[in-house]
Amino acid sequence: MRIRPNFPQKLLSFSIVVAAAAADLAAQVQRKPLPVEESMFESWGLYIGVAAILGLIGVAVAMRRKAAALITSTLNRGKKSGVTMTYRESPKHDQVPRAKAVRVPKVPAVVKEGFAALPVASFARLQRTTVFMQLPESRDPDLLRAIDQTNEESEEDAQVRTQALKLLSTFRTSNSIAAIAQMALYDLSSKLRSDAVQVLADLDHESVFETIVTCCADPTREVRASAARALFKLSFDRSQAWTRVVESGDAARMRHVARSAIEGDLVMRSFDRLVHTDRKVAYEVFALTALLIKANETEPIYKALADHRDENVKLALLHVLQIIKDDSTFDGLSDLLTSYDLTPSIAAKVNEVRSFLQMTHA
């Protein structure tokens, strides 16, 4: 079988023939007497020599391009097949692939299941809150007059107080909100208390949060319903609002807000959202549960641990108890073990949390 030479080999052969011819011609010229003052540009040897040099340069360039194309082709094949190639430096600093290739195995991704797959399982602490903008105080004469009229001691007519509330709703200031909050909490008219709660929700400022939560425990059903609607109408981050109460460190304030949330039936209904797949929804309940623990209002938590149908909710509550460490929870967990027939997984988690509390408070 006849082997056809490739382009670099042909070029090299041609260059060798040209160089040999140039050498032979130069020898013949040397045997002849040189003409007097012959110009170098009239010599055929010069042109033949230049042609030979150019031919050699062409061979070198062609061989280098072929080597680069070979390396690129090898790399592309390695990427497609998942093979990682290693290289060594040659004396001419060309990268030459080694004979052996190392195949990098693909590590399968870990897929979480059950409780571990829920966002609440990843909560490791209560996030610090951000500072919100404080509202200014206004000395507007009409506003000050309306504030005076909201006081039942100075104005017994409910119609006048209603008009005063309407005027207050047009001001978004710290003193107008304070006056509306007083009406929502203490006005003798349940209708006015309910209307005042809605005005607070429309003003939608962080400073109205605790008043609305307190109104969720109002003795009148009308006001409680209005407060529950208002609470979920607020657009600011409620998880931060619950956390601000915890950050205050004020035991009386924490206990008041926690009890209002319990009496307003906000707590037991919220535990189901603790295992929500939406991280923001789950974190709000995480913050509320943390408030209950810090306020030492943990009875709803233990009741849910004993009676709730969803085991993931129980695991989530135990997870919060473990994250929000408090000495008072140890005895409650111990009573839970002795007083209720817990499933093996819940009992094991209760013991884990108790052991964790013992270690951290030793």
C-alpha positions as CSV (number, residue, x, y, z in Angstrom):
1,M,0.0,0.0,0.0
2,R,1.4,3.4,-1.0
3,I,1.5,6.0,1.8
4,R,0.8,9.5,0.7
5,P,2.9,12.1,2.5
6,N,1.1,14.9,4.2
7,F,1.7,18.6,3.6
8,P,4.5,19.2,6.1
9,Q,6.5,16.2,4.7
10,K,6.1,17.4,1.1
11,L,7.2,20.9,2.1
12,L,10.3,19.5,3.9
13,S,11.2,17.3,0.9
14,F,10.9,20.3,-1.4
15,S,13.1,22.5,0.9
16,I,15.8,19.8,1.0
17,V,15.8,19.5,-2.8
18,V,16.0,23.3,-3.2
19,A,18.8,23.5,-0.6
20,A,20.8,20.7,-2.4
21,A,20.4,22.5,-5.7
22,A,21.5,25.7,-4.2
23,A,24.6,24.1,-2.8
24,D,25.5,22.4,-6.1
25,L,25.1,25.7,-8.0
26,A,27.3,27.5,-5.5
27,A,30.0,24.8,-6.0
28,Q,29.9,25.3,-9.8
29,V,30.1,29.0,-9.5
30,Q,33.2,28.7,-7.2
31,R,35.0,26.7,-10.0
32,K,34.5,29.5,-12.5
33,P,36.5,32.7,-12.3
34,L,34.5,35.4,-10.8
35,P,33.7,38.4,-12.9
36,V,35.2,41.7,-11.9
37,E,32.9,43.6,-9.5
38,E,29.9,41.4,-10.0
39,S,26.9,42.6,-8.0
40,M,25.5,40.3,-5.3
41,F,22.0,40.8,-6.6
42,E,23.1,39.3,-10.0
43,S,23.9,36.0,-8.2
44,W,21.4,33.1,-8.5
45,G,22.9,31.6,-5.3
46,L,21.4,34.5,-3.2
47,Y,17.9,34.0,-4.5
48,I,18.1,30.2,-4.1
49,G,19.4,30.6,-0.5
50,V,16.6,32.9,0.4
51,A,14.0,30.5,-1.1
52,A,15.5,27.7,0.9
53,I,15.3,29.7,4.2
54,L,11.7,30.6,3.5
55,G,10.9,27.0,2.8
56,L,12.4,25.9,6.2
57,I,10.4,28.6,8.0
58,G,7.2,27.4,6.3
59,V,7.9,23.9,7.4
60,A,8.4,25.0,11.0
61,V,5.2,27.1,11.1
62,A,3.2,24.2,9.5
63,M,4.5,21.7,12.1
64,R,3.7,24.0,15.0
65,R,0.1,24.6,13.8
66,K,-0.4,20.9,13.4
67,A,0.8,20.3,17.0
68,A,-1.6,23.0,18.3
69,A,-4.5,21.5,16.4
70,L,-3.7,18.1,17.8
71,I,-3.8,19.4,21.4
72,T,-7.0,21.3,20.9
73,S,-8.7,18.2,19.3
74,T,-7.6,16.0,22.3
75,L,-8.9,18.5,24.8
76,N,-12.3,18.7,23.1
77,R,-12.6,14.9,23.0
78,G,-11.7,14.8,26.7
79,K,-14.4,17.4,27.7
80,K,-17.1,15.5,25.8
81,S,-16.2,12.2,27.4
82,G,-15.8,13.6,31.0
83,V,-12.0,12.7,30.9
84,T,-9.6,15.1,32.5
85,M,-6.2,15.3,30.7
86,T,-2.9,16.1,32.4
87,Y,0.1,17.7,30.7
88,R,3.9,17.9,31.1
89,E,6.2,20.6,29.8
90,S,8.5,19.5,26.9
91,P,12.0,21.1,26.4
92,K,10.3,23.4,23.8
93,H,7.6,24.3,26.3
94,D,4.9,22.6,24.2
95,Q,2.1,21.0,26.2
96,V,1.9,17.3,25.2
97,P,-0.9,15.1,26.6
98,R,0.3,12.1,28.6
99,A,-0.6,8.7,27.5
100,K,-2.9,8.1,30.5
101,A,-6.1,10.0,31.3
102,V,-7.8,10.3,34.7
103,R,-11.6,10.0,34.7
104,V,-13.2,12.2,37.4
105,P,-16.3,10.4,38.8
106,K,-19.4,12.5,39.2
107,V,-20.6,12.9,42.8
108,P,-24.4,12.6,43.0
109,A,-26.2,15.5,44.7
110,V,-27.6,14.7,48.2
111,V,-31.4,14.9,48.2
112,K,-33.0,15.8,51.5
113,E,-36.2,14.1,52.4
114,G,-38.9,14.5,55.1
115,F,-38.4,17.2,57.8
116,A,-34.8,17.8,56.7
117,A,-36.1,19.1,53.3
118,L,-38.3,21.8,54.9
119,P,-36.9,25.4,55.2
120,V,-37.5,25.5,59.0
121,A,-34.9,22.7,59.4
122,S,-32.2,25.1,58.1
123,F,-33.0,27.9,60.5
124,A,-30.0,28.2,62.9
125,R,-30.7,31.4,64.8
126,L,-33.1,34.3,65.1
127,Q,-31.9,36.9,62.6
128,R,-31.2,40.5,63.8
129,T,-33.7,43.1,62.8
130,T,-33.1,46.2,60.6
131,V,-33.8,49.7,61.7
132,F,-37.1,51.2,60.3
133,M,-37.8,54.8,59.7
134,Q,-39.4,56.7,62.6
135,L,-42.3,58.9,61.8
136,P,-42.1,62.7,62.7
137,E,-44.3,64.4,65.2
138,S,-46.7,67.1,63.8
139,R,-47.8,70.3,65.6
140,D,-50.6,71.0,63.1
141,P,-53.4,72.8,64.9
142,D,-56.2,70.7,63.3
143,L,-54.3,67.5,64.2
144,L,-53.8,68.6,67.8
145,R,-57.5,69.5,68.1
146,A,-58.5,66.0,66.7
147,I,-56.2,64.3,69.2
148,D,-58.0,66.1,72.0
149,Q,-61.4,65.1,70.6
150,T,-60.5,61.4,70.6
151,N,-60.3,61.5,74.4
152,E,-63.6,60.3,75.9
153,E,-63.1,62.4,79.0
154,S,-63.1,65.6,76.9
155,E,-65.5,64.4,74.2
156,E,-68.4,62.0,75.0
157,D,-70.1,62.3,71.6
158,A,-69.2,59.2,69.5
159,Q,-70.0,61.2,66.3
160,V,-67.4,63.8,67.2
161,R,-64.8,61.1,68.0
162,T,-65.6,59.4,64.6
163,Q,-64.9,62.7,62.8
164,A,-61.7,63.1,64.8
165,L,-60.6,59.6,63.7
166,K,-61.2,60.5,60.0
167,L,-59.1,63.6,60.4
168,L,-56.3,61.6,62.2
169,S,-56.2,59.1,59.3
170,T,-55.0,61.8,57.0
171,F,-51.8,62.4,59.0
172,R,-49.0,59.8,59.0
173,T,-47.1,61.1,62.0
174,S,-46.0,59.6,65.3
175,N,-48.6,61.5,67.4
176,S,-51.5,60.8,65.1
177,I,-50.7,57.0,65.2
178,A,-50.4,57.1,69.0
179,A,-53.8,58.7,69.3
180,I,-55.4,56.2,66.9
181,A,-53.8,53.4,68.9
182,Q,-55.4,54.7,72.1
183,M,-58.8,54.6,70.4
184,A,-58.2,51.1,69.1
185,L,-57.4,49.8,72.6
186,Y,-59.6,51.8,74.9
187,D,-62.5,53.6,73.2
188,L,-65.9,52.5,74.7
189,S,-67.4,52.0,71.3
190,S,-66.5,48.6,69.7
191,K,-67.4,50.1,66.3
192,L,-64.8,52.9,66.8
193,R,-62.2,50.4,68.1
194,S,-62.7,48.3,65.0
195,D,-62.5,51.3,62.7
196,A,-59.4,52.6,64.5
197,V,-57.7,49.2,63.9
198,Q,-58.4,49.4,60.2
199,V,-57.0,52.9,60.1
200,L,-53.8,51.6,61.7
201,A,-53.6,48.9,59.0
202,D,-54.0,51.5,56.3
203,L,-51.2,53.6,57.7
204,D,-49.1,50.4,57.5
205,H,-46.1,51.4,59.7
206,E,-44.0,49.2,61.9
207,S,-45.1,51.1,65.0
208,V,-48.7,49.9,64.7
209,F,-47.9,46.2,64.9
210,E,-48.1,45.6,68.7
211,T,-51.3,47.5,69.0
212,I,-53.0,45.4,66.3
213,V,-51.7,42.2,67.9
214,T,-53.2,43.4,71.3
215,C,-56.5,44.1,69.6
216,C,-56.6,40.5,68.4
217,A,-57.4,39.7,72.1
218,D,-60.1,42.3,72.4
219,P,-63.2,41.1,74.3
220,T,-65.4,41.9,71.3
221,R,-65.6,39.6,68.4
222,E,-66.0,42.5,65.9
223,V,-62.7,44.0,67.0
224,R,-60.9,40.7,67.1
225,A,-62.0,40.0,63.5
226,S,-60.9,43.4,62.4
227,A,-57.5,43.0,64.0
228,A,-56.9,39.6,62.4
229,R,-57.7,41.1,59.0
230,A,-55.5,44.1,59.7
231,L,-52.5,42.0,60.8
232,F,-52.3,40.1,57.5
233,K,-52.9,43.3,55.6
234,L,-49.7,44.8,56.8
235,S,-47.0,44.9,54.1
236,F,-43.9,45.2,56.2
237,D,-42.0,42.1,57.4
238,R,-44.0,40.7,60.3
239,S,-41.2,38.3,61.3
240,Q,-39.0,41.3,62.1
241,A,-41.8,42.8,64.1
242,W,-42.0,39.7,66.3
243,T,-38.2,39.7,66.6
244,R,-38.1,43.3,67.7
245,V,-40.2,42.4,70.7
246,V,-37.7,39.7,71.6
247,E,-34.8,42.1,71.1
248,S,-36.3,44.6,73.5
249,G,-35.5,42.3,76.4
250,D,-38.5,43.7,78.2
251,A,-40.1,40.7,80.0
252,A,-43.4,42.5,80.6
253,R,-43.6,43.6,76.9
254,M,-42.8,40.2,75.6
255,R,-45.3,38.5,77.9
256,H,-48.0,41.0,76.9
257,V,-47.6,40.5,73.2
258,A,-47.2,36.7,73.5
259,R,-50.4,36.4,75.6
260,S,-52.3,38.7,73.2
261,A,-51.2,36.4,70.3
262,I,-52.3,33.3,72.2
263,E,-55.7,34.8,73.3
264,G,-56.3,36.1,69.8
265,D,-55.9,32.5,68.4
266,L,-52.9,33.5,66.3
267,V,-50.5,30.9,67.8
268,M,-52.1,27.5,67.4
269,R,-53.3,28.2,63.9
270,S,-49.8,29.5,62.9
271,F,-48.0,26.2,63.9
272,D,-49.1,24.6,60.6
273,R,-47.3,27.3,58.7
274,L,-44.1,26.4,60.5
275,V,-43.6,23.6,58.0
276,H,-44.6,25.7,55.0
277,T,-42.3,25.3,51.9
278,D,-42.2,29.1,51.5
279,R,-39.1,30.1,53.6
280,K,-40.6,33.6,54.4
281,V,-43.9,32.1,55.7
282,A,-42.1,29.5,57.8
283,Y,-39.7,32.1,59.3
284,E,-42.4,34.3,60.5
285,V,-43.8,31.5,62.6
286,F,-40.3,30.6,63.7
287,A,-39.9,34.2,65.1
288,L,-43.4,34.0,66.8
289,T,-42.5,30.7,68.4
290,A,-39.2,32.2,69.6
291,L,-41.1,35.0,71.3
292,L,-43.3,32.5,73.1
293,I,-40.2,30.7,74.4
294,K,-38.5,34.0,75.5
295,A,-41.7,35.2,77.2
296,N,-42.0,31.8,79.0
297,E,-45.5,31.3,77.4
298,T,-44.8,27.8,76.2
299,E,-48.0,26.0,77.0
300,P,-49.3,26.1,73.4
301,I,-46.0,24.6,72.3
302,Y,-46.3,21.6,74.6
303,K,-49.9,21.2,73.8
304,A,-49.0,21.0,70.1
305,L,-46.2,18.5,70.8
306,A,-48.6,16.3,72.6
307,D,-51.7,16.5,70.3
308,H,-50.8,17.8,66.8
309,R,-51.5,15.4,64.0
310,D,-48.5,16.3,61.8
311,E,-45.2,14.9,63.1
312,N,-43.2,17.4,61.1
313,V,-44.9,20.2,63.0
314,K,-43.7,18.6,66.2
315,L,-40.2,18.2,64.9
316,A,-40.2,21.8,63.8
317,L,-41.3,23.0,67.3
318,L,-38.6,20.9,68.9
319,H,-36.1,22.4,66.5
320,V,-37.1,25.9,67.6
321,L,-36.8,24.9,71.2
322,Q,-33.3,23.7,70.5
323,I,-32.3,26.8,68.7
324,I,-33.9,29.3,71.1
325,K,-32.2,27.9,74.2
326,D,-34.0,28.7,77.5
327,D,-33.6,26.9,80.8
328,S,-37.3,26.9,81.5
329,T,-38.0,24.5,78.6
330,F,-36.1,21.6,80.1
331,D,-38.7,20.8,82.8
332,G,-41.5,21.1,80.2
333,L,-39.8,18.6,77.9
334,S,-39.3,16.2,80.8
335,D,-43.0,16.4,81.7
336,L,-43.8,15.8,78.1
337,L,-41.8,12.5,78.1
338,T,-43.5,11.2,81.3
339,S,-47.0,12.4,80.7
340,Y,-47.6,11.5,77.0
341,D,-47.2,8.5,74.8
342,L,-44.9,10.0,72.1
343,T,-43.8,8.3,68.9
344,P,-40.2,7.0,68.9
345,S,-39.0,9.7,66.6
346,I,-40.5,12.5,68.7
347,A,-39.3,11.0,71.9
348,A,-35.8,10.7,70.5
349,K,-35.9,14.3,69.4
350,V,-37.2,15.4,72.8
351,N,-34.3,13.6,74.5
352,E,-31.9,15.2,72.0
353,V,-33.1,18.7,72.8
354,R,-33.0,18.0,76.6
355,S,-29.4,16.8,76.3
356,F,-28.5,19.8,74.2
357,L,-29.9,22.2,76.9
358,Q,-28.0,20.4,79.6
359,M,-24.7,20.7,77.7
360,T,-25.2,24.4,76.9
361,H,-26.2,25.4,80.4
362,A,-23.8,23.1,82.3
